C-alpha cells in the first residue's frame, strides 16, 4: 500500500509491507547477508541500478530494509528514506555528503550532535558554525559565504525552543543552501518539515519511532535526488540498520500515532499542572499559551509532543534530590518510550558544555527534562508533586 492520500495511521500500518508467500500480514525478517541471482545479467541489473532488487545487506539492498524505508518515507510524505544504525549515523552521513562547504547549527541540539559538529567535522576540514535561536539575524552572513547546509532541531533539546521551519528554509533557499530538520522530538505525528520547506528530515528512530526503548536506529528522509549522494556514505561507513532491527522498527511504527497522540495529551496535562506548583520557576512546553514559541508551534505543529522541561526554584542539589525521589519516572538519558523518563541536562545531554556555555543557552543546573510515557497523567503528576516535596 503506497497510497499518498491515505491517512497517517493507515500509512503507519500498511505502507511498505510486502506480500508474503505464507500469508503473513507483515514483512518477514530477512537476516540473509547476500542474495543469489539466476544469471550474471540479472545481478548486473541490480548492481547498476537498472532494477530494484536485493543484493547485499550492508548496502541496504535487503527486502526487510526496503520495506521499512518505504514506510519511513510514507510517514513524512517523502520521495525516499534511508534507514541507519542510529540517529547519529544518519546525521553523520548527511553532514559528510552535503555539509562539506560548511554547516550552520541553529539553537540547541543533542549533545552528540554538538560534539560531532564542534570537534570531529572541523578535524576533517569541514567548517561548522553555531547560532542561538535568538541570533537568526546572523544567518545571512553564513549563507552569503556559501555554506552548504543549515541544521536545527525543533522543538530543541532541552529548552523546547521552537524554530520557524518555513522562515528559515525560505531564507536558506534564497542562497541555494539546503536545510535539514531533526524531527525527533516532534515525530511525524506532530510535524512535517518537508511540507514546510525543509530538504531533509532526520530522526533518531531510537526515540518515538521505536517507542519501546528496545532498538537503536536512525532515519533520513528527503528527495531521491538529494539522498542519492548519501547512499555511498552509509554503505562504506557501514552504518546500515540490521534487518532484525528494521523489523522491530516497522513493528513500532504501526502504533506510532496512538502512542504519540496519548503522550501529547498527557504531557499537556502535566505541563499545565506544573505551572501552578510553587517550587517550579518555569515550565518549558510549546503547548502552553504563554510559552515564547507557542504561536510558531501552533502554526507548524499538529500536537506539542511528549517532552517537557521543568526549571526548579532552587539549585543543582535540589534538582538532584527531586529526581532521586521520583518513583514512576526512570532516571535514564533517552526519550520517547512508553515508560516515562527523567534526566537533568547538566548531567547528561549537555554535560560536556562549559557552565558558561550552558548559561548562554539558558540551560540551568536546576532543569529537569521529562519524557512522558503512557502512564496515567494523574499518577505522573502525583509522582512529581511528591518528589518536589522532598526539598
ZIDA-V603233 format. One record per residue. N is the residue number from 0. RES is the residue in one letter. SS is DSSP state (@ for helix, = for strand, . for the rest). PSI is psi as a letter, one per 40 degrees, with the letter a starting at -180 (* if undefined). D_FIRST is the distance of its C-alpha to the first C-alpha in Angstrom with 2 decimals. Layout:
# ZIDA-V603233
N,RES,SS,PSI,D_FIRST + N,RES,SS,PSI,D_FIRST
This chain:
# ZIDA-V603233
0,X,.,h,0.00 + 1,X,.,f,3.80 + 2,X,.,h,5.85 + 3,X,.,e,9.04 + 4,X,.,e,10.78 + 5,X,.,i,9.19 + 6,X,.,i,11.83 + 7,X,@,d,12.37 + 8,X,@,d,12.57 + 9,X,@,d,9.22 + 10,X,@,d,7.75 + 11,X,@,d,10.34 + 12,X,@,d,9.38 + 13,X,@,d,5.70 + 14,X,.,h,5.04 + 15,X,.,e,6.51 + 16,X,.,h,7.16 + 17,X,.,i,8.75 + 18,X,.,h,10.34 + 19,X,.,h,13.83 + 20,X,.,d,16.87 + 21,X,.,e,18.33 + 22,X,.,e,15.61 + 23,X,.,h,14.88 + 24,X,.,e,12.03 + 25,X,.,i,12.05 + 26,X,.,h,12.47 + 27,X,.,i,16.23 + 28,X,.,h,18.78 + 29,X,.,g,20.15 + 30,X,.,e,23.53 + 31,X,.,h,24.55 + 32,X,.,d,26.40 + 33,X,=,i,26.61 + 34,X,.,i,24.92 + 35,X,.,i,26.92 + 36,X,.,i,26.79 + 37,X,.,d,28.34 + 38,X,.,i,30.31 + 39,X,@,d,31.48 + 40,X,@,d,29.90 + 41,X,@,d,26.41 + 42,X,@,d,27.12 + 43,X,@,d,28.39 + 44,X,@,d,25.36 + 45,X,@,d,23.34 + 46,X,@,d,26.32 + 47,X,.,e,26.80 + 48,X,.,e,23.19 + 49,X,.,d,23.05 + 50,X,.,i,20.09 + 51,X,.,h,17.47 + 52,X,.,i,18.43 + 53,X,.,i,19.86 + 54,X,.,c,23.51 + 55,X,=,h,24.99 + 56,X,@,d,23.63 + 57,X,@,d,25.98 + 58,X,@,e,24.49 + 59,X,.,e,21.00 + 60,X,.,g,20.07 + 61,X,.,h,18.75 + 62,X,@,d,15.45 + 63,X,@,d,15.46 + 64,X,@,d,16.17 + 65,X,@,d,13.61 + 66,X,@,d,10.85 + 67,X,@,d,12.69 + 68,X,@,d,13.25 + 69,X,@,d,9.74 + 70,X,@,d,9.55 + 71,X,@,d,13.05 + 72,X,@,d,12.51 + 73,X,@,d,9.95 + 74,X,@,d,12.73 + 75,X,.,e,15.30 + 76,X,.,f,13.46 + 77,X,.,i,15.03 + 78,X,.,d,14.82 + 79,X,=,i,15.14 + 80,X,=,i,16.25 + 81,X,=,h,18.72 + 82,X,=,i,19.35 + 83,X,=,i,23.03 + 84,X,.,e,25.50 + 85,X,.,i,26.54 + 86,X,@,d,26.53 + 87,X,@,d,29.85 + 88,X,@,d,28.50 + 89,X,@,d,25.88 + 90,X,@,d,28.70 + 91,X,@,d,31.11 + 92,X,@,d,29.01 + 93,X,@,d,28.33 + 94,X,@,d,32.04 + 95,X,@,d,33.25 + 96,X,@,d,31.03 + 97,X,@,e,31.56 + 98,X,.,e,34.48 + 99,X,.,d,37.35 + 100,X,.,e,39.05 + 101,X,.,i,39.16 + 102,X,=,h,37.05 + 103,X,=,h,37.86 + 104,X,=,h,36.75 + 105,X,=,h,37.11 + 106,X,.,a,37.92 + 107,X,.,i,37.61 + 108,X,.,i,35.12 + 109,X,.,i,34.53 + 110,X,@,d,37.70 + 111,X,@,d,36.23 + 112,X,@,d,34.88 + 113,X,@,d,38.30 + 114,X,@,d,40.07 + 115,X,@,d,37.95 + 116,X,@,d,38.53 + 117,X,@,d,42.19 + 118,X,@,d,43.30 + 119,X,@,d,41.21 + 120,X,@,d,39.97 + 121,X,@,d,43.49 + 122,X,@,d,44.78 + 123,X,.,e,42.60 + 124,X,.,e,44.03 + 125,X,.,h,41.05 + 126,X,.,h,42.49 + 127,X,=,i,40.99 + 128,X,=,i,42.03 + 129,X,=,h,41.64 + 130,X,=,h,41.87 + 131,X,.,i,41.94 + 132,X,@,d,39.85 + 133,X,@,e,43.19 + 134,X,@,f,43.99 + 135,X,@,d,41.39 + 136,X,@,d,44.35 + 137,X,@,e,44.86 + 138,X,@,d,41.46 + 139,X,@,d,42.73 + 140,X,@,d,45.28 + 141,X,@,d,42.72 + 142,X,@,d,40.49 + 143,X,@,d,43.58 + 144,X,.,e,44.37 + 145,X,.,f,41.11 + 146,X,.,i,38.99 + 147,X,.,d,35.56 + 148,X,=,h,33.47 + 149,X,=,h,33.66 + 150,X,=,h,32.12 + 151,X,=,i,32.09 + 152,X,=,i,30.64 + 153,X,.,h,30.29 + 154,X,.,i,31.27 + 155,X,.,i,33.61 + 156,X,.,h,34.85 + 157,X,.,e,37.12 + 158,X,.,e,38.47 + 159,X,.,f,35.16 + 160,X,.,h,36.33 + 161,X,.,h,33.90 + 162,X,.,i,33.73 + 163,X,.,h,32.76 + 164,X,@,d,29.74 + 165,X,@,d,30.07 + 166,X,@,d,33.83 + 167,X,@,d,33.82 + 168,X,@,d,31.09 + 169,X,@,d,33.01 + 170,X,@,d,36.21 + 171,X,@,d,34.85 + 172,X,@,d,33.23 + 173,X,.,d,36.62 + 174,X,.,e,37.84 + 175,X,.,f,34.86 + 176,X,.,h,34.06 + 177,X,=,i,30.56 + 178,X,=,h,29.44 + 179,X,=,h,27.62 + 180,X,=,h,26.93 + 181,X,=,h,26.69 + 182,X,.,e,24.36 + 183,X,.,d,24.98 + 184,X,.,d,27.20 + 185,X,.,d,25.07 + 186,X,@,i,21.51 + 187,X,@,e,18.50 + 188,X,@,d,19.11 + 189,X,@,d,22.49 + 190,X,.,i,22.48 + 191,X,.,g,20.54 + 192,X,@,d,23.12 + 193,X,@,d,21.33 + 194,X,@,e,21.43 + 195,X,@,e,25.12 + 196,X,.,e,25.99 + 197,X,.,i,25.64 + 198,X,.,d,24.71 + 199,X,=,i,23.53 + 200,X,=,h,22.32 + 201,X,=,i,23.56 + 202,X,=,h,22.84 + 203,X,=,g,24.91 + 204,X,.,e,22.02 + 205,X,.,d,24.92 + 206,X,.,b,25.28 + 207,X,.,d,22.86 + 208,X,.,d,19.58 + 209,X,.,d,21.25 + 210,X,.,e,23.24 + 211,X,.,e,25.33 + 212,X,.,f,27.88 + 213,X,.,e,27.01 + 214,X,.,i,25.27 + 215,X,.,h,26.25 + 216,X,.,i,23.62 + 217,X,=,i,22.95 + 218,X,=,i,20.39 + 219,X,=,h,20.91 + 220,X,=,i,18.66 + 221,X,=,a,19.67 + 222,X,.,i,19.75 + 223,X,@,d,19.44 + 224,X,@,d,23.10 + 225,X,@,d,24.46 + 226,X,@,e,22.57 + 227,X,@,d,23.80 + 228,X,@,e,27.28 + 229,X,@,d,26.17 + 230,X,@,d,24.65 + 231,X,@,d,28.11 + 232,X,@,d,29.50 + 233,X,@,d,26.94 + 234,X,@,d,27.52 + 235,X,@,e,31.29 + 236,X,@,e,31.80 + 237,X,.,f,29.91 + 238,X,.,f,27.79 + 239,X,=,i,24.56 + 240,X,.,i,22.77 + 241,X,.,i,23.43 + 242,X,@,d,20.69 + 243,X,@,d,21.84 + 244,X,@,d,21.79 + 245,X,@,d,18.28 + 246,X,@,d,17.21 + 247,X,@,d,19.34 + 248,X,@,d,17.93 + 249,X,@,d,14.29 + 250,X,@,d,15.94 + 251,X,@,d,17.74 + 252,X,@,d,15.05 + 253,X,.,d,13.55 + 254,X,.,e,16.90 + 255,X,@,d,17.56 + 256,X,@,d,17.86 + 257,X,@,d,20.03 + 258,X,@,d,22.25 + 259,X,@,d,22.78 + 260,X,@,d,23.43 + 261,X,@,d,26.03 + 262,X,@,d,27.53 + 263,X,@,d,27.88 + 264,X,@,d,29.94 + 265,X,@,d,32.03 + 266,X,@,d,32.82 + 267,X,@,d,33.94 + 268,X,@,d,36.20 + 269,X,@,d,37.66 + 270,X,@,d,38.27 + 271,X,@,d,40.04 + 272,X,@,d,42.16 + 273,X,@,d,43.22 + 274,X,.,d,44.44 + 275,X,.,e,47.20 + 276,X,.,h,48.36 + 277,X,.,d,51.76 + 278,X,.,e,50.98 + 279,X,=,h,47.93 + 280,X,=,d,48.88 + 281,X,=,i,45.46 + 282,X,=,h,41.84 + 283,X,=,h,39.22 + 284,X,.,h,36.09 + 285,X,.,e,34.31 + 286,X,.,e,33.96 + 287,X,.,h,37.75 + 288,X,.,d,39.17 + 289,X,.,e,42.03 + 290,X,.,h,39.99 + 291,X,.,d,40.68 + 292,X,.,e,37.05 + 293,X,@,d,35.96 + 294,X,@,d,35.94 + 295,X,@,d,33.73 + 296,X,@,d,31.41 + 297,X,@,d,31.18 + 298,X,@,d,30.28 + 299,X,@,e,27.46 + 300,X,.,i,26.18 + 301,X,.,d,24.49 + 302,X,.,i,26.20 + 303,X,.,e,28.94 + 304,X,.,i,27.77 + 305,X,.,e,29.32 + 306,X,=,h,31.94 + 307,X,=,i,35.50 + 308,X,=,h,38.85 + 309,X,=,h,42.26 + 310,X,=,h,45.52 + 311,X,=,i,48.43 + 312,X,.,g,51.96 + 313,X,.,a,53.42 + 314,X,.,a,53.17 + 315,X,@,d,51.49 + 316,X,@,d,53.32 + 317,X,@,d,52.41 + 318,X,@,d,48.71 + 319,X,@,d,48.98 + 320,X,@,d,50.81 + 321,X,@,d,48.22 + 322,X,@,d,45.29 + 323,X,@,e,47.18 + 324,X,@,e,47.77 + 325,X,.,i,44.13 + 326,X,.,d,43.03 + 327,X,.,d,39.37 + 328,X,.,h,38.41 + 329,X,=,h,38.29 + 330,X,=,h,40.01 + 331,X,.,i,37.35 + 332,X,.,e,36.21 + 333,X,.,a,32.41 + 334,X,.,i,30.25 + 335,X,.,e,27.03 + 336,X,.,i,27.32 + 337,X,.,e,27.60 + 338,X,.,i,31.35 + 339,X,.,h,33.52 + 340,X,=,i,35.19 + 341,X,=,i,38.20 + 342,X,=,i,39.70 + 343,X,.,h,42.37 + 344,X,.,d,41.47 + 345,X,.,d,45.02 + 346,X,.,e,44.60 + 347,X,.,c,41.09 + 348,X,.,d,38.81 + 349,X,.,f,41.77 + 350,X,.,d,44.51 + 351,X,.,e,44.98 + 352,X,.,i,46.00 + 353,X,.,i,49.66 + 354,X,@,d,50.90 + 355,X,@,d,51.70 + 356,X,@,d,48.20 + 357,X,@,d,46.67 + 358,X,@,d,49.15 + 359,X,@,d,48.28 + 360,X,.,e,44.64 + 361,X,.,f,45.58 + 362,X,.,h,44.71 + 363,X,.,i,47.53 + 364,X,.,e,48.74 + 365,X,.,e,48.17 + 366,X,=,h,44.45 + 367,X,=,h,42.14 + 368,X,=,h,38.36 + 369,X,=,h,36.30 + 370,X,=,h,32.69 + 371,X,.,h,31.95 + 372,X,.,a,30.11 + 373,X,.,e,29.22 + 374,X,.,i,32.83 + 375,X,.,h,34.57 + 376,X,@,d,35.84 + 377,X,@,d,39.32 + 378,X,@,d,39.63 + 379,X,@,d,38.62 + 380,X,@,d,41.04 + 381,X,@,d,43.79 + 382,X,@,d,43.27 + 383,X,@,d,43.59 + 384,X,@,d,46.63 + 385,X,@,d,48.43 + 386,X,@,d,47.81 + 387,X,@,d,49.17 + 388,X,.,e,52.22 + 389,X,.,e,53.15 + 390,X,.,*,54.74
